[in-house]
Amino acid sequence: MDNLITHFNQYLPLNELEVEALGIRVIEKTIKRRQFILNKGDTCRHYSFVSSGLLRKYAIDKNGCEFNIQFATENQWIQDLGSFNNNTPSQFYIEAIEPSILFQLDKNSLLYLLQNFPKFDRNFRVIMENKFINLENRIFQNISLSAEEGYKKFLNEYPELYNRLPNTQIASYLGITPEFLSKVRRNISLKD
């Protein structure tokens, strides 16, 4: 749980009482590659912190095409916020791309921490604000950048994912086909 505490400490450092309260409420979960922690139609019951491994959140359209919404690597959170907050069926899947270790907080545990320890309220607010900013930037990039520019930006922002993800997953995140991604990569290598 050390990396979870370190994660919180980068915002507002936790004292011993706060660390103890967190330790009592957090659940450690080991998941296998290709194991789901959320299926479409289920209600999201946890905020999940990735201690090690790699997960993806994605949706499938009516034609059966997958669209990656988010990747979560070490020291990142993943959940379906709308489903979690509103207790409604999720429209997303969350799946492990690699074997992973998660620390999870259910709704009651999270609410307890938020209501009884102001640092958790502040820390989670900053975490969610940062995720929202990233989402806004991603939407803007998707509507304003070419495929080549989007791929280069992805590589600059997520260099650790290049060797951990197959091209099909990167293409899905960028909203292009794997074949088009291959063409983009060829064009970039020819220019270099």
TORKOLDREN-661780 format. One record per atom (N, C-alpha, C): residue number from 1; atom name; x, y, z. Coordinates in Angstrom, 3 decimals, decimal comma. Last residue first. Example, Ala and Ser with C-alpha at 12.3 -4.5 7.8 and 13.67 -1.06 7.14 Angstrom:
NODE;2;N;12,850;-2,250;7,080
NODE;2;CA;13,670;-1,060;7,140
NODE;2;C;12,900;0,030;7,870
NODE;1;N;13,190;-5,690;7,800
NODE;1;CA;12,300;-4,500;7,800
NODE;1;C;13,200;-3,300;7,800
//
This chain:
NODE;192;N;11,622;10,628;-40,614
NODE;192;CA;12,778;10,659;-39,680
NODE;192;C;13,945;10,094;-40,403
NODE;191;N;9,859;10,089;-42,611
NODE;191;CA;10,238;11,493;-42,391
NODE;191;C;11,475;11,595;-41,514
NODE;190;N;9,496;7,345;-42,307
NODE;190;CA;10,085;7,858;-43,551
NODE;190;C;10,574;9,297;-43,404
NODE;189;N;8,246;7,242;-39,841
NODE;189;CA;9,592;6,684;-39,956
NODE;189;C;10,278;7,150;-41,246
NODE;188;N;5,780;8,450;-40,510
NODE;188;CA;6,661;9,088;-39,523
NODE;188;C;8,079;8,566;-39,676
NODE;187;N;4,757;6,558;-42,307
NODE;187;CA;4,999;7,939;-42,741
NODE;187;C;5,954;8,665;-41,797
NODE;186;N;4,518;4,337;-40,599
NODE;186;CA;5,418;4,291;-41,753
NODE;186;C;5,776;5,691;-42,224
NODE;185;N;2,541;5,298;-38,854
NODE;185;CA;3,875;4,970;-38,342
NODE;185;C;4,895;4,896;-39,460
NODE;184;N;0,395;5,533;-40,641
NODE;184;CA;0,893;6,718;-39,937
NODE;184;C;2,307;6,463;-39,439
NODE;183;N;0,065;2,816;-41,320
NODE;183;CA;0,410;3,795;-42,357
NODE;183;C;0,998;5,059;-41,724
NODE;182;N;-0,686;1,803;-38,839
NODE;182;CA;0,532;1,308;-39,495
NODE;182;C;1,011;2,279;-40,567
NODE;181;N;-3,111;3,167;-38,533
NODE;181;CA;-2,011;3,445;-37,612
NODE;181;C;-0,692;2,962;-38,210
NODE;180;N;-4,586;1,919;-40,505
NODE;180;CA;-4,253;3,333;-40,674
NODE;180;C;-3,118;3,735;-39,734
NODE;179;N;-4,767;-0,609;-39,335
NODE;179;CA;-4,130;-0,462;-40,641
NODE;179;C;-3,707;0,990;-40,881
NODE;178;N;-6,240;-0,116;-37,018
NODE;178;CA;-4,841;-0,552;-36,905
NODE;178;C;-4,082;-0,398;-38,223
NODE;177;N;-8,162;2,946;-37,389
NODE;177;CA;-7,982;1,505;-37,567
NODE;177;C;-6,515;1,136;-37,373
NODE;176;N;-8,729;5,338;-34,732
NODE;176;CA;-8,379;4,981;-36,104
NODE;176;C;-8,237;3,464;-36,192
NODE;175;N;-8,874;6,359;-32,155
NODE;175;CA;-10,065;6,411;-32,995
NODE;175;C;-9,776;6,131;-34,467
NODE;174;N;-6,904;6,084;-30,313
NODE;174;CA;-6,815;7,242;-31,205
NODE;174;C;-8,023;7,371;-32,125
NODE;173;N;-7,650;3,691;-29,145
NODE;173;CA;-7,609;4,899;-28,315
NODE;173;C;-7,616;6,155;-29,181
NODE;172;N;-7,270;1,979;-31,323
NODE;172;CA;-8,607;2,142;-30,750
NODE;172;C;-8,692;3,406;-29,905
NODE;171;N;-4,476;2,164;-31,598
NODE;171;CA;-5,360;2,635;-32,673
NODE;171;C;-6,759;2,885;-32,149
NODE;170;N;-3,690;0,916;-29,219
NODE;170;CA;-3,348;2,326;-29,447
NODE;170;C;-4,268;2,911;-30,521
NODE;169;N;-4,656;-1,663;-29,696
NODE;169;CA;-5,147;-0,902;-28,546
NODE;169;C;-4,868;0,586;-28,710
NODE;168;N;-3,219;-2,443;-31,952
NODE;168;CA;-4,685;-2,416;-32,022
NODE;168;C;-5,269;-1,585;-30,885
NODE;167;N;-0,558;-2,498;-31,105
NODE;167;CA;-1,013;-1,402;-31,972
NODE;167;C;-2,529;-1,314;-32,057
NODE;166;N;-0,431;-3,388;-27,602
NODE;166;CA;-0,404;-3,724;-29,030
NODE;166;C;-0,951;-2,549;-29,842
NODE;165;N;1,539;-1,855;-25,042
NODE;165;CA;0,254;-2,010;-25,724
NODE;165;C;0,440;-2,491;-27,146
NODE;164;N;4,036;-1,432;-24,083
NODE;164;CA;3,154;-2,281;-23,280
NODE;164;C;1,824;-2,575;-23,971
NODE;163;N;5,477;0,369;-25,524
NODE;163;CA;5,949;-1,014;-25,522
NODE;163;C;5,041;-1,963;-24,744
NODE;162;N;3,879;2,692;-25,055
NODE;162;CA;4,244;2,281;-26,413
NODE;162;C;4,651;0,812;-26,470
NODE;161;N;3,599;3,492;-22,436
NODE;161;CA;2,593;2,591;-22,996
NODE;161;C;2,974;2,033;-24,360
NODE;160;N;5,533;5,304;-21,765
NODE;160;CA;5,597;3,991;-21,124
NODE;160;C;4,610;2,995;-21,720
NODE;159;N;4,783;7,662;-23,018
NODE;159;CA;5,894;6,878;-23,593
NODE;159;C;5,983;5,469;-23,007
NODE;158;N;2,435;9,435;-23,228
NODE;158;CA;2,401;8,102;-22,630
NODE;158;C;3,534;7,224;-23,161
NODE;157;N;2,982;11,860;-24,507
NODE;157;CA;2,289;11,875;-23,218
NODE;157;C;2,367;10,539;-22,485
NODE;156;N;4,312;11,077;-26,854
NODE;156;CA;4,936;12,042;-25,944
NODE;156;C;4,311;12,002;-24,561
NODE;155;N;2,445;9,331;-28,004
NODE;155;CA;3,782;8,844;-27,666
NODE;155;C;4,493;9,769;-26,689
NODE;154;N;0,296;11,133;-28,388
NODE;154;CA;0,137;9,947;-27,542
NODE;154;C;1,502;9,428;-27,088
NODE;153;N;1,490;12,852;-30,233
NODE;153;CA;1,115;13,370;-28,912
NODE;153;C;0,939;12,217;-27,916
NODE;152;N;1,725;11,115;-32,409
NODE;152;CA;2,930;11,700;-31,812
NODE;152;C;2,637;12,225;-30,401
NODE;151;N;-1,019;10,635;-32,867
NODE;151;CA;-0,130;9,527;-32,513
NODE;151;C;1,145;10,058;-31,849
NODE;150;N;-1,888;13,218;-33,575
NODE;150;CA;-2,460;12,532;-32,415
NODE;150;C;-1,580;11,395;-31,936
NODE;149;N;-0,432;13,646;-35,919
NODE;149;CA;-0,203;14,515;-34,764
NODE;149;C;-0,723;13,855;-33,484
NODE;148;N;-1,592;11,609;-37,487
NODE;148;CA;-0,155;11,620;-37,226
NODE;148;C;0,168;12,469;-36,000
NODE;147;N;-4,273;12,398;-37,568
NODE;147;CA;-3,913;11,106;-36,986
NODE;147;C;-2,430;11,066;-36,625
NODE;146;N;-4,479;15,901;-36,606
NODE;146;CA;-4,461;14,822;-37,601
NODE;146;C;-4,092;13,520;-36,888
NODE;145;N;-6,542;17,484;-34,135
NODE;145;CA;-5,256;16,988;-34,616
NODE;145;C;-5,440;15,944;-35,708
NODE;144;N;-9,131;18,181;-33,295
NODE;144;CA;-8,290;19,200;-33,913
NODE;144;C;-6,976;18,683;-34,507
NODE;143;N;-10,559;16,231;-32,032
NODE;143;CA;-11,265;17,011;-33,055
NODE;143;C;-10,348;17,977;-33,794
NODE;142;N;-8,722;15,115;-30,285
NODE;142;CA;-9,413;14,253;-31,244
NODE;142;C;-10,104;15,038;-32,351
NODE;141;N;-8,021;17,328;-28,721
NODE;141;CA;-7,036;16,732;-29,625
NODE;141;C;-7,708;15,868;-30,689
NODE;140;N;-10,400;17,680;-27,272
NODE;140;CA;-9,924;18,730;-28,163
NODE;140;C;-8,923;18,171;-29,174
NODE;139;N;-10,421;15,264;-25,829
NODE;139;CA;-11,519;15,584;-26,750
NODE;139;C;-11,062;16,637;-27,753
NODE;138;N;-8,063;15,588;-24,311
NODE;138;CA;-8,192;14,479;-25,257
NODE;138;C;-9,296;14,751;-26,269
NODE;137;N;-8,678;17,803;-22,746
NODE;137;CA;-7,573;17,876;-23,698
NODE;137;C;-7,671;16,775;-24,746
NODE;136;N;-10,770;16,702;-21,219
NODE;136;CA;-11,011;17,859;-22,094
NODE;136;C;-9,925;17,977;-23,155
NODE;135;N;-9,302;14,698;-19,882
NODE;135;CA;-10,406;14,341;-20,780
NODE;135;C;-10,723;15,485;-21,738
NODE;134;N;-7,539;16,235;-18,339
NODE;134;CA;-7,015;15,297;-19,339
NODE;134;C;-8,083;14,910;-20,351
NODE;133;N;-9,439;17,516;-16,714
NODE;133;CA;-8,585;18,310;-17,603
NODE;133;C;-8,017;17,422;-18,708
NODE;132;N;-10,393;15,282;-15,327
NODE;132;CA;-11,301;16,056;-16,174
NODE;132;C;-10,514;16,907;-17,172
NODE;131;N;-8,140;14,521;-13,899
NODE;131;CA;-8,713;13,587;-14,878
NODE;131;C;-9,642;14,332;-15,838
NODE;130;N;-7,850;16,784;-12,267
NODE;130;CA;-6,802;16,446;-13,236
NODE;130;C;-7,316;15,490;-14,299
NODE;129;N;-10,195;16,536;-10,738
NODE;129;CA;-9,993;17,723;-11,582
NODE;129;C;-8,943;17,446;-12,647
NODE;128;N;-9,641;14,140;-9,396
NODE;128;CA;-10,746;14,192;-10,368
NODE;128;C;-10,638;15,420;-11,276
NODE;127;N;-7,449;14,983;-7,818
NODE;127;CA;-7,319;13,836;-8,720
NODE;127;C;-8,401;13,891;-9,800
NODE;126;N;-8,652;17,048;-6,331
NODE;126;CA;-7,547;17,359;-7,247
NODE;126;C;-7,366;16,230;-8,267
NODE;125;N;-10,519;15,505;-4,874
NODE;125;CA;-10,971;16,593;-5,752
NODE;125;C;-9,895;16,957;-6,769
NODE;124;N;-8,877;13,809;-3,425
NODE;124;CA;-9,723;13,243;-4,486
NODE;124;C;-10,262;14,328;-5,419
NODE;123;N;-7,666;15,744;-1,719
NODE;123;CA;-6,868;14,908;-2,620
NODE;123;C;-7,712;14,346;-3,759
NODE;122;N;-9,900;16,792;-0,319
NODE;122;CA;-9,069;17,656;-1,162
NODE;122;C;-8,276;16,833;-2,180
NODE;121;N;-10,786;14,476;0,995
NODE;121;CA;-11,702;15,248;0,152
NODE;121;C;-10,907;16,117;-0,822
NODE;120;N;-8,515;13,795;2,425
NODE;120;CA;-8,996;12,890;1,378
NODE;120;C;-9,944;13,618;0,437
NODE;119;N;-8,384;15,960;4,193
NODE;119;CA;-7,312;15,761;3,213
NODE;119;C;-7,745;14,823;2,089
NODE;118;N;-10,639;15,704;5,901
NODE;118;CA;-10,612;16,732;4,854
NODE;118;C;-9,505;16,546;3,812
NODE;117;N;-12,202;12,993;6,884
NODE;117;CA;-10,815;13,423;6,758
NODE;117;C;-10,707;14,417;5,598
NODE;116;N;-14,872;12,348;6,831
NODE;116;CA;-14,203;12,393;8,130
NODE;116;C;-12,761;12,897;8,093
NODE;115;N;-15,812;12,322;4,225
NODE;115;CA;-16,561;13,063;5,244
NODE;115;C;-15,789;13,259;6,537
NODE;114;N;-13,974;10,709;2,830
NODE;114;CA;-14,228;12,087;2,386
NODE;114;C;-14,888;12,923;3,475
NODE;113;N;-14,154;8,275;4,227
NODE;113;CA;-12,887;9,008;4,182
NODE;113;C;-13,106;10,473;3,806
NODE;112;N;-16,866;7,645;3,730
NODE;112;CA;-16,373;7,783;5,095
NODE;112;C;-15,084;8,609;5,119
NODE;111;N;-16,865;7,437;0,938
NODE;111;CA;-17,646;8,491;1,590
NODE;111;C;-17,191;8,719;3,028
NODE;110;N;-15,222;5,145;0,653
NODE;110;CA;-14,820;6,431;0,092
NODE;110;C;-15,556;7,576;0,778
NODE;109;N;-16,811;3,227;1,933
NODE;109;CA;-15,464;3,532;2,435
NODE;109;C;-14,989;4,888;1,930
NODE;108;N;-19,101;3,246;0,310
NODE;108;CA;-19,204;3,574;1,735
NODE;108;C;-17,849;3,955;2,323
NODE;107;N;-17,986;2,485;-2,231
NODE;107;CA;-18,633;3,786;-2,028
NODE;107;C;-18,709;4,180;-0,551
NODE;106;N;-14,692;0,977;-1,919
NODE;106;CA;-16,108;0,962;-2,268
NODE;106;C;-16,733;2,294;-1,863
NODE;105;N;-11,534;1,082;-3,295
NODE;105;CA;-12,393;1,673;-2,277
NODE;105;C;-13,832;1,569;-2,759
NODE;104;N;-8,693;-0,993;-3,952
NODE;104;CA;-10,037;-0,525;-4,268
NODE;104;C;-10,731;0,037;-3,038
NODE;103;N;-5,749;-1,425;-5,578
NODE;103;CA;-6,290;-1,077;-4,270
NODE;103;C;-7,627;-0,429;-4,538
NODE;102;N;-4,514;-4,080;-7,651
NODE;102;CA;-5,321;-2,884;-7,434
NODE;102;C;-5,567;-2,679;-5,952
NODE;101;N;-2,241;-5,445;-9,807
NODE;101;CA;-2,621;-5,367;-8,397
NODE;101;C;-3,307;-4,028;-8,200
NODE;100;N;-2,405;-7,455;-12,796
NODE;100;CA;-2,391;-6,183;-12,067
NODE;100;C;-2,723;-6,385;-10,598
NODE;99;N;-1,377;-8,598;-15,965
NODE;99;CA;-1,683;-8,940;-14,568
NODE;99;C;-1,480;-7,687;-13,720
NODE;98;N;-2,642;-6,338;-18,510
NODE;98;CA;-1,545;-7,074;-17,886
NODE;98;C;-2,028;-7,572;-16,525
NODE;97;N;-5,112;-5,448;-19,030
NODE;97;CA;-4,286;-5,780;-20,191
NODE;97;C;-3,076;-6,592;-19,727
NODE;96;N;-8,175;-5,844;-17,478
NODE;96;CA;-6,726;-5,849;-17,288
NODE;96;C;-6,041;-6,260;-18,582
NODE;95;N;-10,961;-3,714;-18,155
NODE;95;CA;-10,275;-4,995;-18,311
NODE;95;C;-8,781;-4,822;-18,070
NODE;94;N;-14,124;-2,497;-18,009
NODE;94;CA;-12,773;-2,240;-17,518
NODE;94;C;-12,084;-3,595;-17,414
NODE;93;N;-16,632;-1,248;-20,167
NODE;93;CA;-15,915;-2,405;-19,643
NODE;93;C;-14,590;-1,892;-19,083
NODE;92;N;-19,536;0,913;-19,923
NODE;92;CA;-18,142;0,586;-20,198
NODE;92;C;-17,748;-0,782;-19,652
NODE;91;N;-21,884;1,755;-19,008
NODE;91;CA;-21,821;1,570;-20,459
NODE;91;C;-20,424;1,129;-20,894
NODE;90;N;-23,328;0,480;-15,998
NODE;90;CA;-22,212;1,066;-16,737
NODE;90;C;-22,379;0,834;-18,230
NODE;89;N;-26,313;1,290;-14,277
NODE;89;CA;-25,533;0,352;-15,093
NODE;89;C;-24,474;1,090;-15,907
NODE;88;N;-25,889;3,390;-11,319
NODE;88;CA;-26,569;3,010;-12,556
NODE;88;C;-25,708;2,022;-13,347
NODE;87;N;-25,143;5,047;-9,158
NODE;87;CA;-25,608;3,680;-8,924
NODE;87;C;-26,416;3,162;-10,114
NODE;86;N;-23,953;7,456;-9,524
NODE;86;CA;-25,410;7,400;-9,691
NODE;86;C;-25,995;6,022;-9,459
NODE;85;N;-21,190;6,996;-9,079
NODE;85;CA;-21,906;8,060;-8,352
NODE;85;C;-23,416;7,891;-8,381
NODE;84;N;-20,661;4,762;-10,799
NODE;84;CA;-20,328;4,741;-9,378
NODE;84;C;-21,163;5,755;-8,599
NODE;83;N;-21,482;5,711;-13,314
NODE;83;CA;-22,099;4,513;-12,744
NODE;83;C;-21,882;4,463;-11,237
NODE;82;N;-19,714;7,917;-13,566
NODE;82;CA;-21,168;8,076;-13,645
NODE;82;C;-21,899;6,913;-13,018
NODE;81;N;-17,142;6,719;-13,349
NODE;81;CA;-17,604;7,698;-12,364
NODE;81;C;-19,115;7,858;-12,371
NODE;80;N;-15,803;3,855;-13,530
NODE;80;CA;-16,846;4,529;-14,297
NODE;80;C;-17,521;5,470;-13,315
NODE;79;N;-12,228;4,007;-12,982
NODE;79;CA;-13,591;3,672;-12,568
NODE;79;C;-14,538;4,252;-13,601
NODE;78;N;-8,904;4,264;-11,914
NODE;78;CA;-9,826;3,936;-12,988
NODE;78;C;-11,156;3,518;-12,374
NODE;77;N;-5,856;6,051;-11,229
NODE;77;CA;-7,173;5,558;-10,831
NODE;77;C;-7,994;5,232;-12,075
NODE;76;N;-2,339;5,294;-11,041
NODE;76;CA;-3,494;5,977;-11,625
NODE;76;C;-4,771;5,293;-11,161
NODE;75;N;-0,041;3,869;-10,390
NODE;75;CA;-0,322;5,126;-9,695
NODE;75;C;-1,412;5,957;-10,356
NODE;74;N;0,423;2,202;-13,474
NODE;74;CA;0,803;2,361;-12,071
NODE;74;C;0,523;3,793;-11,592
NODE;73;N;-2,267;3,009;-15,737
NODE;73;CA;-1,034;2,319;-15,370
NODE;73;C;-0,760;2,570;-13,898
NODE;72;N;-5,051;2,912;-17,665
NODE;72;CA;-4,588;3,230;-16,310
NODE;72;C;-3,383;2,349;-16,002
NODE;71;N;-6,587;4,401;-20,446
NODE;71;CA;-5,637;3,416;-19,953
NODE;71;C;-5,235;3,858;-18,560
NODE;70;N;-9,827;4,994;-21,815
NODE;70;CA;-8,778;5,325;-20,852
NODE;70;C;-7,866;4,125;-20,662
NODE;69;N;-11,290;4,223;-24,019
NODE;69;CA;-11,569;5,525;-23,412
NODE;69;C;-10,409;5,959;-22,532
NODE;68;N;-11,265;2,472;-26,989
NODE;68;CA;-10,611;2,669;-25,696
NODE;68;C;-10,822;4,102;-25,232
NODE;67;N;-13,755;0,909;-28,563
NODE;67;CA;-13,173;2,244;-28,459
NODE;67;C;-12,596;2,416;-27,064
NODE;66;N;-14,533;-1,734;-30,809
NODE;66;CA;-14,108;-1,297;-29,484
NODE;66;C;-13,471;0,080;-29,566
NODE;65;N;-17,363;-2,578;-32,746
NODE;65;CA;-16,040;-1,943;-32,694
NODE;65;C;-15,748;-1,464;-31,273
NODE;64;N;-19,916;-3,540;-33,094
NODE;64;CA;-18,936;-4,416;-32,468
NODE;64;C;-17,529;-3,856;-32,412
NODE;63;N;-21,785;-1,790;-33,908
NODE;63;CA;-21,158;-2,602;-34,952
NODE;63;C;-20,087;-3,547;-34,397
NODE;62;N;-22,461;-0,345;-31,689
NODE;62;CA;-23,462;-1,290;-32,203
NODE;62;C;-22,917;-2,187;-33,311
NODE;61;N;-19,331;-0,292;-29,769
NODE;61;CA;-20,464;0,309;-30,475
NODE;61;C;-21,374;-0,774;-31,052
NODE;60;N;-18,064;-0,648;-26,568
NODE;60;CA;-18,255;-1,335;-27,844
NODE;60;C;-19,482;-0,733;-28,507
NODE;59;N;-15,546;0,971;-24,583
NODE;59;CA;-16,939;0,740;-24,959
NODE;59;C;-16,953;0,003;-26,290
NODE;58;N;-13,150;0,708;-21,872
NODE;58;CA;-13,560;0,817;-23,262
NODE;58;C;-15,050;0,579;-23,414
NODE;57;N;-10,262;1,052;-20,027
NODE;57;CA;-11,716;1,243;-19,997
NODE;57;C;-12,134;1,458;-21,435
NODE;56;N;-7,585;-1,068;-19,053
NODE;56;CA;-8,204;-0,185;-20,028
NODE;56;C;-9,701;-0,130;-19,757
NODE;55;N;-4,574;-1,395;-17,073
NODE;55;CA;-5,979;-1,647;-17,366
NODE;55;C;-6,454;-0,710;-18,451
NODE;54;N;-1,650;-2,807;-15,840
NODE;54;CA;-2,221;-1,925;-16,853
NODE;54;C;-3,654;-2,354;-17,136
NODE;53;N;0,606;-2,922;-12,979
NODE;53;CA;-0,145;-3,462;-14,102
NODE;53;C;-0,701;-2,384;-15,007
NODE;52;N;0,128;-1,935;-9,582
NODE;52;CA;1,005;-2,437;-10,651
NODE;52;C;0,114;-3,004;-11,746
NODE;51;N;-1,829;-0,318;-8,524
NODE;51;CA;-0,541;-0,404;-7,842
NODE;51;C;0,517;-0,934;-8,798
NODE;50;N;-4,351;1,626;-9,447
NODE;50;CA;-3,463;0,623;-10,023
NODE;50;C;-2,107;0,688;-9,319
NODE;49;N;-7,320;1,905;-7,728
NODE;49;CA;-5,985;2,475;-7,871
NODE;49;C;-5,061;1,376;-8,367
NODE;48;N;-10,705;2,245;-8,301
NODE;48;CA;-9,580;1,317;-8,323
NODE;48;C;-8,284;2,063;-8,620
NODE;47;N;-13,696;2,593;-6,715
NODE;47;CA;-12,605;3,377;-7,272
NODE;47;C;-11,409;2,433;-7,200
NODE;46;N;-16,436;0,334;-7,271
NODE;46;CA;-15,153;0,691;-6,666
NODE;46;C;-14,426;1,773;-7,449
NODE;45;N;-18,718;-0,411;-8,617
NODE;45;CA;-18,781;-0,408;-7,147
NODE;45;C;-17,502;0,090;-6,476
NODE;44;N;-20,702;0,078;-11,355
NODE;44;CA;-19,333;0,255;-10,857
NODE;44;C;-19,395;0,446;-9,345
NODE;43;N;-23,047;-2,321;-12,300
NODE;43;CA;-22,817;-1,045;-11,625
NODE;43;C;-21,392;-1,012;-11,095
NODE;42;N;-23,219;-3,741;-15,606
NODE;42;CA;-23,017;-3,845;-14,163
NODE;42;C;-22,832;-2,450;-13,585
NODE;41;N;-23,289;-2,909;-18,239
NODE;41;CA;-24,541;-3,316;-17,612
NODE;41;C;-24,438;-3,521;-16,115
NODE;40;N;-20,077;-4,077;-18,986
NODE;40;CA;-21,197;-3,232;-19,392
NODE;40;C;-22,474;-3,805;-18,769
NODE;39;N;-18,079;-4,910;-16,145
NODE;39;CA;-18,706;-5,267;-17,417
NODE;39;C;-19,831;-4,292;-17,715
NODE;38;N;-15,053;-4,628;-14,429
NODE;38;CA;-16,363;-4,041;-14,698
NODE;38;C;-16,825;-4,498;-16,073
NODE;37;N;-12,842;-6,066;-14,335
NODE;37;CA;-13,293;-5,587;-13,029
NODE;37;C;-14,631;-4,865;-13,170
NODE;36;N;-11,867;-8,957;-16,146
NODE;36;CA;-12,655;-7,733;-16,064
NODE;36;C;-12,917;-7,372;-14,616
NODE;35;N;-8,778;-10,198;-17,337
NODE;35;CA;-9,851;-10,284;-16,357
NODE;35;C;-10,551;-8,932;-16,286
NODE;34;N;-6,563;-10,010;-18,930
NODE;34;CA;-7,854;-10,198;-19,599
NODE;34;C;-9,029;-10,392;-18,629
NODE;33;N;-4,436;-11,112;-16,375
NODE;33;CA;-4,547;-10,526;-17,710
NODE;33;C;-5,884;-10,954;-18,307
NODE;32;N;-5,921;-11,064;-13,077
NODE;32;CA;-5,159;-11,666;-14,166
NODE;32;C;-5,332;-10,873;-15,443
NODE;31;N;-5,531;-9,196;-10,064
NODE;31;CA;-6,320;-9,638;-11,216
NODE;31;C;-5,399;-10,126;-12,323
NODE;30;N;-5,832;-8,748;-6,654
NODE;30;CA;-4,930;-9,197;-7,716
NODE;30;C;-5,798;-9,704;-8,859
NODE;29;N;-6,612;-6,169;-4,474
NODE;29;CA;-7,148;-7,174;-5,389
NODE;29;C;-6,117;-7,476;-6,461
NODE;28;N;-7,159;-4,837;-1,295
NODE;28;CA;-6,168;-5,192;-2,310
NODE;28;C;-6,727;-6,329;-3,159
NODE;27;N;-9,186;-2,282;-0,172
NODE;27;CA;-9,136;-3,717;-0,462
NODE;27;C;-8,087;-3,939;-1,543
NODE;26;N;-9,328;0,083;2,482
NODE;26;CA;-8,910;-0,268;1,131
NODE;26;C;-8,806;-1,795;0,998
NODE;25;N;-9,911;0,450;5,204
NODE;25;CA;-10,995;0,481;4,213
NODE;25;C;-10,605;0,030;2,805
NODE;24;N;-7,616;0,418;6,712
NODE;24;CA;-8,756;-0,390;7,165
NODE;24;C;-9,788;-0,548;6,060
NODE;23;N;-6,021;2,294;5,378
NODE;23;CA;-5,635;0,883;5,415
NODE;23;C;-6,759;-0,039;5,823
NODE;22;N;-7,341;4,710;5,993
NODE;22;CA;-7,280;4,228;4,614
NODE;22;C;-6,993;2,726;4,597
NODE;21;N;-6,858;4,865;8,717
NODE;21;CA;-8,243;4,844;8,227
NODE;21;C;-8,308;4,317;6,796
NODE;20;N;-4,024;5,004;8,674
NODE;20;CA;-4,707;3,883;9,327
NODE;20;C;-6,147;3,751;8,827
NODE;19;N;-3,666;7,444;7,403
NODE;19;CA;-3,121;6,226;6,789
NODE;19;C;-3,812;5,002;7,371
NODE;18;N;-4,857;9,098;9,314
NODE;18;CA;-5,430;9,017;7,963
NODE;18;C;-4,937;7,767;7,225
NODE;17;N;-3,112;8,735;11,472
NODE;17;CA;-4,525;8,413;11,623
NODE;17;C;-5,201;8,242;10,257
NODE;16;N;-0,671;9,720;10,428
NODE;16;CA;-0,813;8,311;10,817
NODE;16;C;-2,265;7,884;10,927
NODE;15;N;-1,437;11,924;7,595
NODE;15;CA;-0,858;11,631;8,905
NODE;15;C;-1,148;10,170;9,266
NODE;14;N;-0,552;12,554;4,195
NODE;14;CA;-1,434;11,936;5,178
NODE;14;C;-0,704;11,745;6,495
NODE;13;N;0,014;15,525;2,276
NODE;13;CA;0,522;14,356;3,000
NODE;13;C;-0,444;13,879;4,089
NODE;12;N;-1,667;16,283;-0,560
NODE;12;CA;-1,587;16,693;0,843
NODE;12;C;-1,145;15,470;1,641
NODE;11;N;-0,111;15,243;-2,983
NODE;11;CA;-1,092;16,335;-2,913
NODE;11;C;-1,046;16,949;-1,514
NODE;10;N;1,605;13,209;-2,503
NODE;10;CA;2,044;14,224;-3,466
NODE;10;C;1,076;15,404;-3,512
NODE;9;N;0,256;11,463;-0,837
NODE;9;CA;1,182;12,421;-0,231
NODE;9;C;1,701;13,465;-1,209
NODE;8;N;-1,104;9,752;-2,560
NODE;8;CA;-1,842;10,788;-1,832
NODE;8;C;-0,911;11,865;-1,289
NODE;7;N;1,174;8,238;-3,395
NODE;7;CA;0,315;8,932;-4,356
NODE;7;C;-0,468;10,056;-3,669
NODE;6;N;2,033;7,120;-1,003
NODE;6;CA;2,906;8,064;-1,714
NODE;6;C;2,112;8,884;-2,713
NODE;5;N;-0,152;5,410;-0,624
NODE;5;CA;0,105;6,489;0,343
NODE;5;C;1,001;7,553;-0,286
NODE;4;N;0,249;3,740;-2,817
NODE;4;CA;-1,017;4,468;-2,676
NODE;4;C;-0,836;5,640;-1,710
NODE;3;N;2,746;2,635;-2,279
NODE;3;CA;2,627;3,545;-3,422
NODE;3;C;1,303;4,294;-3,416
NODE;2;N;2,169;1,079;0,039
NODE;2;CA;3,075;2,228;0,110
NODE;2;C;2,899;3,183;-1,065
NODE;1;N;0,822;-1,201;0,000
NODE;1;CA;0,000;0,000;0,000
NODE;1;C;0,865;1,265;0,000
//
